[in-house]
Amino acid sequence: MIIFVCLVASLIAGLLLTAGVVVRMRPAIDERAPVDERAAALLAAGLLPLAECPRGRDACLRCLQVDRCVIHRLLELGLTPGTQVRVVQDAGGPMLLAVRGSRVALGRDLAERMWVELPELEAIDLSSS
């Protein structure tokens, strides 16, 4: 019986998609608000998502907004808060990072939830030359 219900549900979903009907579930406002407030606070603190970090610039990893199991995997890869990272390649999909002498590929969705701080560029004094 359960298999029949699953088959009917997938058939209906397939028919809706082929007909061009898109059904989208909206999260409740209360579920989304804490994430937006925290993102706003991180932006106000001068941090930006790793996905928006310019290519070739060093950045310091400051905050991870991911699940516990994902944090464990990131720690295994050497991506801990305070670590220097550099975006090596960013073509709009997965990103390639240089971390502790290694290369690590991250999906863009994960990079959106990792917050970095860019160091200030040193001013070049051209008057002394």
Backbone as XML, in Angstrom:
<?xml version="1.0"?>
<chain id="A" units="angstrom">
  <residue number="1" name="MET">
    <atom name="N" x="0.813" y="-1.191" z="0.000"/>
    <atom name="CA" x="0.000" y="0.000" z="0.000"/>
    <atom name="C" x="0.864" y="1.264" z="0.000"/>
  </residue>
  <residue number="2" name="ILE">
    <atom name="N" x="1.946" y="1.260" z="0.814"/>
    <atom name="CA" x="2.823" y="2.425" z="0.896"/>
    <atom name="C" x="3.528" y="2.635" z="-0.432"/>
  </residue>
  <residue number="3" name="ILE">
    <atom name="N" x="3.935" y="1.539" z="-1.071"/>
    <atom name="CA" x="4.603" y="1.649" z="-2.360"/>
    <atom name="C" x="3.654" y="2.257" z="-3.389"/>
  </residue>
  <residue number="4" name="PHE">
    <atom name="N" x="2.390" y="1.854" z="-3.354"/>
    <atom name="CA" x="1.393" y="2.386" z="-4.285"/>
    <atom name="C" x="1.215" y="3.887" z="-4.088"/>
  </residue>
  <residue number="5" name="VAL">
    <atom name="N" x="1.149" y="4.334" z="-2.843"/>
    <atom name="CA" x="0.990" y="5.757" z="-2.545"/>
    <atom name="C" x="2.202" y="6.543" z="-3.042"/>
  </residue>
  <residue number="6" name="CYS">
    <atom name="N" x="3.402" y="6.001" z="-2.835"/>
    <atom name="CA" x="4.622" y="6.666" z="-3.304"/>
    <atom name="C" x="4.647" y="6.750" z="-4.821"/>
  </residue>
  <residue number="7" name="LEU">
    <atom name="N" x="4.228" y="5.692" z="-5.489"/>
    <atom name="CA" x="4.205" y="5.694" z="-6.948"/>
    <atom name="C" x="3.210" y="6.719" z="-7.484"/>
  </residue>
  <residue number="8" name="VAL">
    <atom name="N" x="2.043" y="6.798" z="-6.863"/>
    <atom name="CA" x="1.033" y="7.763" z="-7.295"/>
    <atom name="C" x="1.534" y="9.187" z="-7.062"/>
  </residue>
  <residue number="9" name="ALA">
    <atom name="N" x="2.161" y="9.432" z="-5.920"/>
    <atom name="CA" x="2.673" y="10.772" z="-5.617"/>
    <atom name="C" x="3.759" y="11.177" z="-6.609"/>
  </residue>
  <residue number="10" name="SER">
    <atom name="N" x="4.668" y="10.248" z="-6.937"/>
    <atom name="CA" x="5.721" y="10.585" z="-7.886"/>
    <atom name="C" x="5.157" y="10.774" z="-9.293"/>
  </residue>
  <residue number="11" name="LEU">
    <atom name="N" x="4.125" y="10.022" z="-9.644"/>
    <atom name="CA" x="3.477" y="10.185" z="-10.947"/>
    <atom name="C" x="2.816" y="11.553" z="-11.055"/>
  </residue>
  <residue number="12" name="ILE">
    <atom name="N" x="2.125" y="11.959" z="-10.014"/>
    <atom name="CA" x="1.470" y="13.278" z="-10.001"/>
    <atom name="C" x="2.517" y="14.386" z="-10.073"/>
  </residue>
  <residue number="13" name="ALA">
    <atom name="N" x="3.601" y="14.251" z="-9.311"/>
    <atom name="CA" x="4.660" y="15.262" z="-9.338"/>
    <atom name="C" x="5.280" y="15.346" z="-10.729"/>
  </residue>
  <residue number="14" name="GLY">
    <atom name="N" x="5.497" y="14.208" z="-11.357"/>
    <atom name="CA" x="6.049" y="14.197" z="-12.712"/>
    <atom name="C" x="5.119" y="14.857" z="-13.714"/>
  </residue>
  <residue number="15" name="LEU">
    <atom name="N" x="3.820" y="14.606" z="-13.583"/>
    <atom name="CA" x="2.859" y="15.224" z="-14.488"/>
    <atom name="C" x="2.806" y="16.736" z="-14.299"/>
  </residue>
  <residue number="16" name="LEU">
    <atom name="N" x="2.877" y="17.183" z="-13.058"/>
    <atom name="CA" x="2.868" y="18.619" z="-12.794"/>
    <atom name="C" x="4.107" y="19.297" z="-13.359"/>
  </residue>
  <residue number="17" name="LEU">
    <atom name="N" x="5.251" y="18.644" z="-13.225"/>
    <atom name="CA" x="6.487" y="19.227" z="-13.731"/>
    <atom name="C" x="6.498" y="19.278" z="-15.256"/>
  </residue>
  <residue number="18" name="THR">
    <atom name="N" x="5.994" y="18.217" z="-15.898"/>
    <atom name="CA" x="5.973" y="18.234" z="-17.364"/>
    <atom name="C" x="4.955" y="19.234" z="-17.892"/>
  </residue>
  <residue number="19" name="ALA">
    <atom name="N" x="3.928" y="19.518" z="-17.122"/>
    <atom name="CA" x="2.928" y="20.492" z="-17.546"/>
    <atom name="C" x="3.388" y="21.921" z="-17.269"/>
  </residue>
  <residue number="20" name="GLY">
    <atom name="N" x="4.525" y="22.067" z="-16.627"/>
    <atom name="CA" x="5.049" y="23.400" z="-16.350"/>
    <atom name="C" x="4.520" y="24.006" z="-15.068"/>
  </residue>
  <residue number="21" name="VAL">
    <atom name="N" x="3.877" y="23.210" z="-14.247"/>
    <atom name="CA" x="3.354" y="23.708" z="-12.974"/>
    <atom name="C" x="4.409" y="23.476" z="-11.913"/>
  </residue>
  <residue number="22" name="VAL">
    <atom name="N" x="4.771" y="24.514" z="-11.238"/>
    <atom name="CA" x="5.778" y="24.405" z="-10.192"/>
    <atom name="C" x="5.106" y="24.671" z="-8.862"/>
  </residue>
  <residue number="23" name="VAL">
    <atom name="N" x="5.233" y="23.726" z="-7.969"/>
    <atom name="CA" x="4.683" y="23.879" z="-6.624"/>
    <atom name="C" x="5.859" y="24.177" z="-5.713"/>
  </residue>
  <residue number="24" name="ARG">
    <atom name="N" x="5.777" y="25.258" z="-4.993"/>
    <atom name="CA" x="6.878" y="25.667" z="-4.135"/>
    <atom name="C" x="6.370" y="25.837" z="-2.714"/>
  </residue>
  <residue number="25" name="MET">
    <atom name="N" x="7.062" y="25.209" z="-1.796"/>
    <atom name="CA" x="6.702" y="25.324" z="-0.388"/>
    <atom name="C" x="7.436" y="26.526" z="0.193"/>
  </residue>
  <residue number="26" name="ARG">
    <atom name="N" x="6.724" y="27.390" z="0.868"/>
    <atom name="CA" x="7.334" y="28.536" z="1.520"/>
    <atom name="C" x="7.559" y="28.231" z="2.983"/>
  </residue>
  <residue number="27" name="PRO">
    <atom name="N" x="8.758" y="28.479" z="3.496"/>
    <atom name="CA" x="8.972" y="28.252" z="4.923"/>
    <atom name="C" x="8.220" y="29.295" z="5.738"/>
  </residue>
  <residue number="28" name="ALA">
    <atom name="N" x="7.882" y="28.918" z="6.937"/>
    <atom name="CA" x="7.221" y="29.867" z="7.830"/>
    <atom name="C" x="8.181" y="31.017" z="8.125"/>
  </residue>
  <residue number="29" name="ILE">
    <atom name="N" x="7.666" y="32.191" z="8.333"/>
    <atom name="CA" x="8.491" y="33.370" z="8.569"/>
    <atom name="C" x="9.343" y="33.182" z="9.825"/>
  </residue>
  <residue number="30" name="ASP">
    <atom name="N" x="8.793" y="32.540" z="10.843"/>
    <atom name="CA" x="9.529" y="32.343" z="12.083"/>
    <atom name="C" x="10.737" y="31.439" z="11.891"/>
  </residue>
  <residue number="31" name="GLU">
    <atom name="N" x="10.657" y="30.459" z="10.972"/>
    <atom name="CA" x="11.778" y="29.569" z="10.743"/>
    <atom name="C" x="12.923" y="30.302" z="10.053"/>
  </residue>
  <residue number="32" name="ARG">
    <atom name="N" x="12.634" y="31.256" z="9.219"/>
    <atom name="CA" x="13.642" y="31.920" z="8.405"/>
    <atom name="C" x="14.262" y="33.128" z="9.122"/>
  </residue>
  <residue number="33" name="ALA">
    <atom name="N" x="13.563" y="33.754" z="10.023"/>
    <atom name="CA" x="14.003" y="35.000" z="10.648"/>
    <atom name="C" x="15.339" y="34.883" z="11.389"/>
  </residue>
  <residue number="34" name="PRO">
    <atom name="N" x="15.587" y="33.851" z="12.226"/>
    <atom name="CA" x="16.864" y="33.810" z="12.945"/>
    <atom name="C" x="18.066" y="33.731" z="12.014"/>
  </residue>
  <residue number="35" name="VAL">
    <atom name="N" x="17.937" y="33.012" z="10.895"/>
    <atom name="CA" x="19.048" y="32.911" z="9.955"/>
    <atom name="C" x="19.334" y="34.270" z="9.339"/>
  </residue>
  <residue number="36" name="ASP">
    <atom name="N" x="18.297" y="34.985" z="8.921"/>
    <atom name="CA" x="18.484" y="36.300" z="8.322"/>
    <atom name="C" x="19.063" y="37.292" z="9.324"/>
  </residue>
  <residue number="37" name="GLU">
    <atom name="N" x="18.622" y="37.233" z="10.574"/>
    <atom name="CA" x="19.146" y="38.138" z="11.594"/>
    <atom name="C" x="20.620" y="37.857" z="11.848"/>
  </residue>
  <residue number="38" name="ARG">
    <atom name="N" x="20.992" y="36.591" z="11.883"/>
    <atom name="CA" x="22.394" y="36.250" z="12.117"/>
    <atom name="C" x="23.247" y="36.670" z="10.921"/>
  </residue>
  <residue number="39" name="ALA">
    <atom name="N" x="22.747" y="36.456" z="9.701"/>
    <atom name="CA" x="23.482" y="36.874" z="8.507"/>
    <atom name="C" x="23.662" y="38.391" z="8.502"/>
  </residue>
  <residue number="40" name="ALA">
    <atom name="N" x="22.628" y="39.122" z="8.894"/>
    <atom name="CA" x="22.726" y="40.587" z="8.956"/>
    <atom name="C" x="23.764" y="41.010" z="9.988"/>
  </residue>
  <residue number="41" name="ALA">
    <atom name="N" x="23.810" y="40.316" z="11.112"/>
    <atom name="CA" x="24.791" y="40.640" z="12.151"/>
    <atom name="C" x="26.214" y="40.353" z="11.664"/>
  </residue>
  <residue number="42" name="LEU">
    <atom name="N" x="26.398" y="39.248" z="10.937"/>
    <atom name="CA" x="27.723" y="38.926" z="10.412"/>
    <atom name="C" x="28.158" y="39.931" z="9.352"/>
  </residue>
  <residue number="43" name="LEU">
    <atom name="N" x="27.233" y="40.353" z="8.509"/>
    <atom name="CA" x="27.545" y="41.380" z="7.509"/>
    <atom name="C" x="27.916" y="42.696" z="8.180"/>
  </residue>
  <residue number="44" name="ALA">
    <atom name="N" x="27.184" y="43.054" z="9.239"/>
    <atom name="CA" x="27.463" y="44.293" z="9.968"/>
    <atom name="C" x="28.831" y="44.237" z="10.648"/>
  </residue>
  <residue number="45" name="ALA">
    <atom name="N" x="29.283" y="43.029" z="10.994"/>
    <atom name="CA" x="30.584" y="42.865" z="11.641"/>
    <atom name="C" x="31.737" y="42.882" z="10.633"/>
  </residue>
  <residue number="46" name="GLY">
    <atom name="N" x="31.415" y="43.051" z="9.357"/>
    <atom name="CA" x="32.461" y="43.129" z="8.345"/>
    <atom name="C" x="32.820" y="41.804" z="7.706"/>
  </residue>
  <residue number="47" name="LEU">
    <atom name="N" x="32.035" y="40.767" z="7.965"/>
    <atom name="CA" x="32.293" y="39.456" z="7.373"/>
    <atom name="C" x="31.489" y="39.306" z="6.090"/>
  </residue>
  <residue number="48" name="LEU">
    <atom name="N" x="31.923" y="38.412" z="5.221"/>
    <atom name="CA" x="31.156" y="38.119" z="4.024"/>
    <atom name="C" x="31.211" y="36.627" z="3.754"/>
  </residue>
  <residue number="49" name="PRO">
    <atom name="N" x="30.210" y="36.101" z="3.049"/>
    <atom name="CA" x="30.223" y="34.674" z="2.747"/>
    <atom name="C" x="31.432" y="34.314" z="1.885"/>
  </residue>
  <residue number="50" name="LEU">
    <atom name="N" x="31.975" y="33.148" z="2.085"/>
    <atom name="CA" x="33.125" y="32.688" z="1.315"/>
    <atom name="C" x="32.811" y="32.681" z="-0.179"/>
  </residue>
  <residue number="51" name="ALA">
    <atom name="N" x="31.558" y="32.430" z="-0.533"/>
    <atom name="CA" x="31.161" y="32.400" z="-1.942"/>
    <atom name="C" x="31.338" y="33.765" z="-2.607"/>
  </residue>
  <residue number="52" name="GLU">
    <atom name="N" x="31.383" y="34.843" z="-1.833"/>
    <atom name="CA" x="31.545" y="36.190" z="-2.381"/>
    <atom name="C" x="32.977" y="36.711" z="-2.266"/>
  </residue>
  <residue number="53" name="CYS">
    <atom name="N" x="33.867" y="35.883" z="-1.757"/>
    <atom name="CA" x="35.263" y="36.283" z="-1.595"/>
    <atom name="C" x="35.929" y="36.385" z="-2.964"/>
  </residue>
  <residue number="54" name="PRO">
    <atom name="N" x="36.661" y="37.461" z="-3.234"/>
    <atom name="CA" x="37.316" y="37.607" z="-4.532"/>
    <atom name="C" x="38.391" y="36.542" z="-4.749"/>
  </residue>
  <residue number="55" name="ARG">
    <atom name="N" x="38.560" y="36.144" z="-5.986"/>
    <atom name="CA" x="39.563" y="35.136" z="-6.335"/>
    <atom name="C" x="40.960" y="35.716" z="-6.131"/>
  </residue>
  <residue number="56" name="GLY">
    <atom name="N" x="41.848" y="34.924" z="-5.575"/>
    <atom name="CA" x="43.232" y="35.337" z="-5.392"/>
    <atom name="C" x="43.520" y="36.111" z="-4.128"/>
  </residue>
  <residue number="57" name="ARG">
    <atom name="N" x="42.509" y="36.421" z="-3.315"/>
    <atom name="CA" x="42.715" y="37.173" z="-2.069"/>
    <atom name="C" x="42.735" y="36.218" z="-0.887"/>
  </residue>
  <residue number="58" name="ASP">
    <atom name="N" x="43.629" y="36.469" z="0.051"/>
    <atom name="CA" x="43.637" y="35.714" z="1.297"/>
    <atom name="C" x="42.481" y="36.185" z="2.158"/>
  </residue>
  <residue number="59" name="ALA">
    <atom name="N" x="41.877" y="35.248" z="2.873"/>
    <atom name="CA" x="40.789" y="35.573" z="3.790"/>
    <atom name="C" x="40.936" y="34.691" z="5.017"/>
  </residue>
  <residue number="60" name="CYS">
    <atom name="N" x="40.391" y="35.147" z="6.113"/>
    <atom name="CA" x="40.434" y="34.395" z="7.366"/>
    <atom name="C" x="39.045" y="33.834" z="7.651"/>
  </residue>
  <residue number="61" name="LEU">
    <atom name="N" x="38.944" y="32.535" z="7.786"/>
    <atom name="CA" x="37.670" y="31.882" z="8.077"/>
    <atom name="C" x="37.263" y="32.221" z="9.509"/>
  </residue>
  <residue number="62" name="ARG">
    <atom name="N" x="36.060" y="32.772" z="9.678"/>
    <atom name="CA" x="35.621" y="33.225" z="11.001"/>
    <atom name="C" x="34.435" y="32.459" z="11.566"/>
  </residue>
  <residue number="63" name="CYS">
    <atom name="N" x="33.455" y="32.090" z="10.736"/>
    <atom name="CA" x="32.213" y="31.530" z="11.258"/>
    <atom name="C" x="31.683" y="30.469" z="10.298"/>
  </residue>
  <residue number="64" name="LEU">
    <atom name="N" x="31.189" y="29.352" z="10.858"/>
    <atom name="CA" x="30.590" y="28.278" z="10.074"/>
    <atom name="C" x="29.130" y="28.141" z="10.489"/>
  </residue>
  <residue number="65" name="GLN">
    <atom name="N" x="28.217" y="28.321" z="9.553"/>
    <atom name="CA" x="26.788" y="28.167" z="9.843"/>
    <atom name="C" x="26.292" y="26.891" z="9.173"/>
  </residue>
  <residue number="66" name="VAL">
    <atom name="N" x="26.771" y="25.755" z="9.637"/>
    <atom name="CA" x="26.439" y="24.471" z="9.033"/>
    <atom name="C" x="26.054" y="23.469" z="10.112"/>
  </residue>
  <residue number="67" name="ASP">
    <atom name="N" x="25.523" y="22.323" z="9.674"/>
    <atom name="CA" x="25.131" y="21.270" z="10.611"/>
    <atom name="C" x="26.349" y="20.664" z="11.288"/>
  </residue>
  <residue number="68" name="ARG">
    <atom name="N" x="26.096" y="19.971" z="12.379"/>
    <atom name="CA" x="27.171" y="19.380" z="13.173"/>
    <atom name="C" x="28.003" y="18.379" z="12.376"/>
  </residue>
  <residue number="69" name="CYS">
    <atom name="N" x="27.365" y="17.529" z="11.575"/>
    <atom name="CA" x="28.118" y="16.537" z="10.807"/>
    <atom name="C" x="28.966" y="17.213" z="9.733"/>
  </residue>
  <residue number="70" name="VAL">
    <atom name="N" x="28.492" y="18.326" z="9.182"/>
    <atom name="CA" x="29.255" y="19.060" z="8.178"/>
    <atom name="C" x="30.443" y="19.749" z="8.850"/>
  </residue>
  <residue number="71" name="ILE">
    <atom name="N" x="30.240" y="20.277" z="10.043"/>
    <atom name="CA" x="31.347" y="20.898" z="10.777"/>
    <atom name="C" x="32.450" y="19.881" z="11.003"/>
  </residue>
  <residue number="72" name="HIS">
    <atom name="N" x="32.082" y="18.669" z="11.366"/>
    <atom name="CA" x="33.075" y="17.621" z="11.603"/>
    <atom name="C" x="33.895" y="17.374" z="10.341"/>
  </residue>
  <residue number="73" name="ARG">
    <atom name="N" x="33.258" y="17.307" z="9.196"/>
    <atom name="CA" x="33.970" y="17.074" z="7.932"/>
    <atom name="C" x="34.867" y="18.263" z="7.584"/>
  </residue>
  <residue number="74" name="LEU">
    <atom name="N" x="34.390" y="19.486" z="7.808"/>
    <atom name="CA" x="35.202" y="20.664" z="7.528"/>
    <atom name="C" x="36.439" y="20.707" z="8.428"/>
  </residue>
  <residue number="75" name="LEU">
    <atom name="N" x="36.273" y="20.314" z="9.679"/>
    <atom name="CA" x="37.415" y="20.263" z="10.589"/>
    <atom name="C" x="38.440" y="19.247" z="10.118"/>
  </residue>
  <residue number="76" name="GLU">
    <atom name="N" x="37.962" y="18.108" z="9.581"/>
    <atom name="CA" x="38.875" y="17.095" z="9.041"/>
    <atom name="C" x="39.656" y="17.638" z="7.841"/>
  </residue>
  <residue number="77" name="LEU">
    <atom name="N" x="39.035" y="18.529" z="7.064"/>
    <atom name="CA" x="39.692" y="19.113" z="5.897"/>
    <atom name="C" x="40.615" y="20.274" z="6.266"/>
  </residue>
  <residue number="78" name="GLY">
    <atom name="N" x="40.654" y="20.664" z="7.546"/>
    <atom name="CA" x="41.507" y="21.756" z="7.992"/>
    <atom name="C" x="40.831" y="23.108" z="7.942"/>
  </residue>
  <residue number="79" name="LEU">
    <atom name="N" x="39.532" y="23.138" z="7.693"/>
    <atom name="CA" x="38.786" y="24.406" z="7.635"/>
    <atom name="C" x="38.230" y="24.728" z="9.013"/>
  </residue>
  <residue number="80" name="THR">
    <atom name="N" x="39.085" y="25.282" z="9.845"/>
    <atom name="CA" x="38.690" y="25.661" z="11.199"/>
    <atom name="C" x="38.664" y="27.178" z="11.294"/>
  </residue>
  <residue number="81" name="PRO">
    <atom name="N" x="37.855" y="27.730" z="12.196"/>
    <atom name="CA" x="37.859" y="29.191" z="12.370"/>
    <atom name="C" x="39.260" y="29.692" z="12.692"/>
  </residue>
  <residue number="82" name="GLY">
    <atom name="N" x="39.643" y="30.771" z="12.023"/>
    <atom name="CA" x="40.976" y="31.334" z="12.185"/>
    <atom name="C" x="41.951" y="30.906" z="11.097"/>
  </residue>
  <residue number="83" name="THR">
    <atom name="N" x="41.556" y="29.967" z="10.257"/>
    <atom name="CA" x="42.414" y="29.458" z="9.186"/>
    <atom name="C" x="42.417" y="30.414" z="8.005"/>
  </residue>
  <residue number="84" name="GLN">
    <atom name="N" x="43.585" y="30.615" z="7.406"/>
    <atom name="CA" x="43.708" y="31.422" z="6.200"/>
    <atom name="C" x="43.318" y="30.572" z="4.992"/>
  </residue>
  <residue number="85" name="VAL">
    <atom name="N" x="42.441" y="31.096" z="4.154"/>
    <atom name="CA" x="42.030" y="30.421" z="2.923"/>
    <atom name="C" x="42.213" y="31.386" z="1.757"/>
  </residue>
  <residue number="86" name="ARG">
    <atom name="N" x="42.371" y="30.827" z="0.566"/>
    <atom name="CA" x="42.477" y="31.628" z="-0.657"/>
    <atom name="C" x="41.631" y="30.956" z="-1.724"/>
  </residue>
  <residue number="87" name="VAL">
    <atom name="N" x="40.762" y="31.741" z="-2.378"/>
    <atom name="CA" x="39.947" y="31.213" z="-3.472"/>
    <atom name="C" x="40.855" y="31.115" z="-4.696"/>
  </residue>
  <residue number="88" name="VAL">
    <atom name="N" x="41.067" y="29.886" z="-5.171"/>
    <atom name="CA" x="41.930" y="29.650" z="-6.316"/>
    <atom name="C" x="41.124" y="29.691" z="-7.607"/>
  </residue>
  <residue number="89" name="GLN">
    <atom name="N" x="39.941" y="29.078" z="-7.577"/>
    <atom name="CA" x="39.105" y="29.031" z="-8.770"/>
    <atom name="C" x="37.649" y="29.205" z="-8.365"/>
  </residue>
  <residue number="90" name="ASP">
    <atom name="N" x="36.945" y="30.049" z="-9.114"/>
    <atom name="CA" x="35.528" y="30.282" z="-8.874"/>
    <atom name="C" x="34.864" y="30.583" z="-10.210"/>
  </residue>
  <residue number="91" name="ALA">
    <atom name="N" x="34.241" y="29.557" z="-10.782"/>
    <atom name="CA" x="33.592" y="29.720" z="-12.086"/>
    <atom name="C" x="32.072" y="29.721" z="-11.954"/>
  </residue>
  <residue number="92" name="GLY">
    <atom name="N" x="31.561" y="29.995" z="-10.766"/>
    <atom name="CA" x="30.119" y="30.040" z="-10.559"/>
    <atom name="C" x="29.540" y="28.757" z="-10.003"/>
  </residue>
  <residue number="93" name="GLY">
    <atom name="N" x="30.287" y="27.678" z="-10.011"/>
    <atom name="CA" x="29.848" y="26.402" z="-9.449"/>
    <atom name="C" x="30.664" y="26.107" z="-8.207"/>
  </residue>
  <residue number="94" name="PRO">
    <atom name="N" x="31.164" y="24.890" z="-8.087"/>
    <atom name="CA" x="32.028" y="24.579" z="-6.944"/>
    <atom name="C" x="33.267" y="25.465" z="-6.943"/>
  </residue>
  <residue number="95" name="MET">
    <atom name="N" x="33.765" y="25.750" z="-5.754"/>
    <atom name="CA" x="34.929" y="26.616" z="-5.600"/>
    <atom name="C" x="36.135" y="25.779" z="-5.218"/>
  </residue>
  <residue number="96" name="LEU">
    <atom name="N" x="37.313" y="26.171" z="-5.699"/>
    <atom name="CA" x="38.557" y="25.521" z="-5.331"/>
    <atom name="C" x="39.312" y="26.455" z="-4.404"/>
  </residue>
  <residue number="97" name="LEU">
    <atom name="N" x="39.655" y="25.951" z="-3.217"/>
    <atom name="CA" x="40.328" y="26.755" z="-2.194"/>
    <atom name="C" x="41.716" y="26.216" z="-1.916"/>
  </residue>
  <residue number="98" name="ALA">
    <atom name="N" x="42.627" y="27.106" z="-1.564"/>
    <atom name="CA" x="43.932" y="26.728" z="-1.035"/>
    <atom name="C" x="43.843" y="26.870" z="0.477"/>
  </residue>
  <residue number="99" name="VAL">
    <atom name="N" x="44.058" y="25.759" z="1.181"/>
    <atom name="CA" x="43.952" y="25.736" z="2.639"/>
    <atom name="C" x="45.125" y="24.936" z="3.195"/>
  </residue>
  <residue number="100" name="ARG">
    <atom name="N" x="45.957" y="25.558" z="4.007"/>
    <atom name="CA" x="47.062" y="24.884" z="4.684"/>
    <atom name="C" x="47.930" y="24.065" z="3.722"/>
  </residue>
  <residue number="101" name="GLY">
    <atom name="N" x="48.210" y="24.603" z="2.543"/>
    <atom name="CA" x="49.061" y="23.926" z="1.582"/>
    <atom name="C" x="48.365" y="22.864" z="0.746"/>
  </residue>
  <residue number="102" name="SER">
    <atom name="N" x="47.059" y="22.731" z="0.878"/>
    <atom name="CA" x="46.291" y="21.754" z="0.106"/>
    <atom name="C" x="45.214" y="22.463" z="-0.696"/>
  </residue>
  <residue number="103" name="ARG">
    <atom name="N" x="44.622" y="21.746" z="-1.613"/>
    <atom name="CA" x="43.491" y="22.256" z="-2.385"/>
    <atom name="C" x="42.235" y="21.524" z="-1.945"/>
  </residue>
  <residue number="104" name="VAL">
    <atom name="N" x="41.161" y="22.284" z="-1.725"/>
    <atom name="CA" x="39.881" y="21.732" z="-1.281"/>
    <atom name="C" x="38.790" y="22.292" z="-2.180"/>
  </residue>
  <residue number="105" name="ALA">
    <atom name="N" x="37.933" y="21.414" z="-2.688"/>
    <atom name="CA" x="36.789" y="21.843" z="-3.492"/>
    <atom name="C" x="35.550" y="21.865" z="-2.606"/>
  </residue>
  <residue number="106" name="LEU">
    <atom name="N" x="34.801" y="22.971" z="-2.666"/>
    <atom name="CA" x="33.570" y="23.123" z="-1.884"/>
    <atom name="C" x="32.430" y="23.509" z="-2.800"/>
  </residue>
  <residue number="107" name="GLY">
    <atom name="N" x="31.254" y="22.972" z="-2.518"/>
    <atom name="CA" x="30.063" y="23.385" z="-3.243"/>
    <atom name="C" x="29.692" y="24.802" z="-2.871"/>
  </residue>
  <residue number="108" name="ARG">
    <atom name="N" x="29.054" y="25.502" z="-3.796"/>
    <atom name="CA" x="28.681" y="26.892" z="-3.572"/>
    <atom name="C" x="27.695" y="27.031" z="-2.416"/>
  </residue>
  <residue number="109" name="ASP">
    <atom name="N" x="26.777" y="26.080" z="-2.256"/>
    <atom name="CA" x="25.812" y="26.173" z="-1.160"/>
    <atom name="C" x="26.513" y="26.125" z="0.190"/>
  </residue>
  <residue number="110" name="LEU">
    <atom name="N" x="27.559" y="25.334" z="0.306"/>
    <atom name="CA" x="28.323" y="25.283" z="1.546"/>
    <atom name="C" x="29.140" y="26.563" z="1.726"/>
  </residue>
  <residue number="111" name="ALA">
    <atom name="N" x="29.711" y="27.066" z="0.643"/>
    <atom name="CA" x="30.508" y="28.297" z="0.718"/>
    <atom name="C" x="29.646" y="29.501" z="1.100"/>
  </residue>
  <residue number="112" name="GLU">
    <atom name="N" x="28.343" y="29.448" z="0.809"/>
    <atom name="CA" x="27.436" y="30.537" z="1.202"/>
    <atom name="C" x="27.253" y="30.594" z="2.721"/>
  </residue>
  <residue number="113" name="ARG">
    <atom name="N" x="27.503" y="29.477" z="3.410"/>
    <atom name="CA" x="27.283" y="29.415" z="4.860"/>
    <atom name="C" x="28.575" y="29.453" z="5.662"/>
  </residue>
  <residue number="114" name="MET">
    <atom name="N" x="29.675" y="29.764" z="4.991"/>
    <atom name="CA" x="30.964" y="29.921" z="5.659"/>
    <atom name="C" x="31.351" y="31.397" z="5.539"/>
  </residue>
  <residue number="115" name="TRP">
    <atom name="N" x="31.617" y="32.042" z="6.655"/>
    <atom name="CA" x="31.857" y="33.480" z="6.680"/>
    <atom name="C" x="33.341" y="33.763" z="6.892"/>
  </residue>
  <residue number="116" name="VAL">
    <atom name="N" x="33.867" y="34.702" z="6.091"/>
    <atom name="CA" x="35.286" y="35.038" z="6.144"/>
    <atom name="C" x="35.466" y="36.530" z="6.366"/>
  </residue>
  <residue number="117" name="GLU">
    <atom name="N" x="36.671" y="36.869" z="6.787"/>
    <atom name="CA" x="37.052" y="38.271" z="6.966"/>
    <atom name="C" x="38.227" y="38.546" z="6.032"/>
  </residue>
  <residue number="118" name="LEU">
    <atom name="N" x="38.116" y="39.588" z="5.243"/>
    <atom name="CA" x="39.198" y="39.975" z="4.356"/>
    <atom name="C" x="40.110" y="40.947" z="5.084"/>
  </residue>
  <residue number="119" name="PRO">
    <atom name="N" x="41.418" y="40.708" z="5.065"/>
    <atom name="CA" x="42.330" y="41.660" z="5.705"/>
    <atom name="C" x="42.389" y="42.948" z="4.888"/>
  </residue>
  <residue number="120" name="GLU">
    <atom name="N" x="42.657" y="44.023" z="5.560"/>
    <atom name="CA" x="42.762" y="45.314" z="4.883"/>
    <atom name="C" x="43.983" y="45.303" z="3.978"/>
  </residue>
  <residue number="121" name="LEU">
    <atom name="N" x="43.848" y="45.884" z="2.798"/>
    <atom name="CA" x="44.979" y="46.002" z="1.897"/>
    <atom name="C" x="45.954" y="47.045" z="2.440"/>
  </residue>
  <residue number="122" name="GLU">
    <atom name="N" x="47.228" y="46.731" z="2.370"/>
    <atom name="CA" x="48.228" y="47.679" z="2.841"/>
    <atom name="C" x="48.319" y="48.852" z="1.879"/>
  </residue>
  <residue number="123" name="ALA">
    <atom name="N" x="48.375" y="50.031" z="2.422"/>
    <atom name="CA" x="48.491" y="51.221" z="1.577"/>
    <atom name="C" x="49.904" y="51.300" z="1.008"/>
  </residue>
  <residue number="124" name="ILE">
    <atom name="N" x="50.011" y="51.614" z="-0.257"/>
    <atom name="CA" x="51.312" y="51.732" z="-0.912"/>
    <atom name="C" x="51.680" y="53.213" z="-0.910"/>
  </residue>
  <residue number="125" name="ASP">
    <atom name="N" x="52.831" y="53.501" z="-0.358"/>
    <atom name="CA" x="53.299" y="54.888" z="-0.282"/>
    <atom name="C" x="54.145" y="55.204" z="-1.508"/>
  </residue>
  <residue number="126" name="LEU">
    <atom name="N" x="53.580" y="55.900" z="-2.473"/>
    <atom name="CA" x="54.281" y="56.240" z="-3.704"/>
    <atom name="C" x="55.069" y="57.535" z="-3.585"/>
  </residue>
  <residue number="127" name="SER">
    <atom name="N" x="54.859" y="58.305" z="-2.533"/>
    <atom name="CA" x="55.527" y="59.604" z="-2.403"/>
    <atom name="C" x="57.007" y="59.450" z="-2.040"/>
  </residue>
  <residue number="128" name="SER">
    <atom name="N" x="57.400" y="58.345" z="-1.429"/>
    <atom name="CA" x="58.788" y="58.187" z="-1.006"/>
    <atom name="C" x="59.702" y="57.739" z="-2.132"/>
  </residue>
  <residue number="129" name="SER">
    <atom name="N" x="59.160" y="57.318" z="-3.277"/>
    <atom name="CA" x="60.040" y="56.874" z="-4.357"/>
    <atom name="C" x="60.374" y="57.954" z="-5.338"/>
  </residue>
</chain>
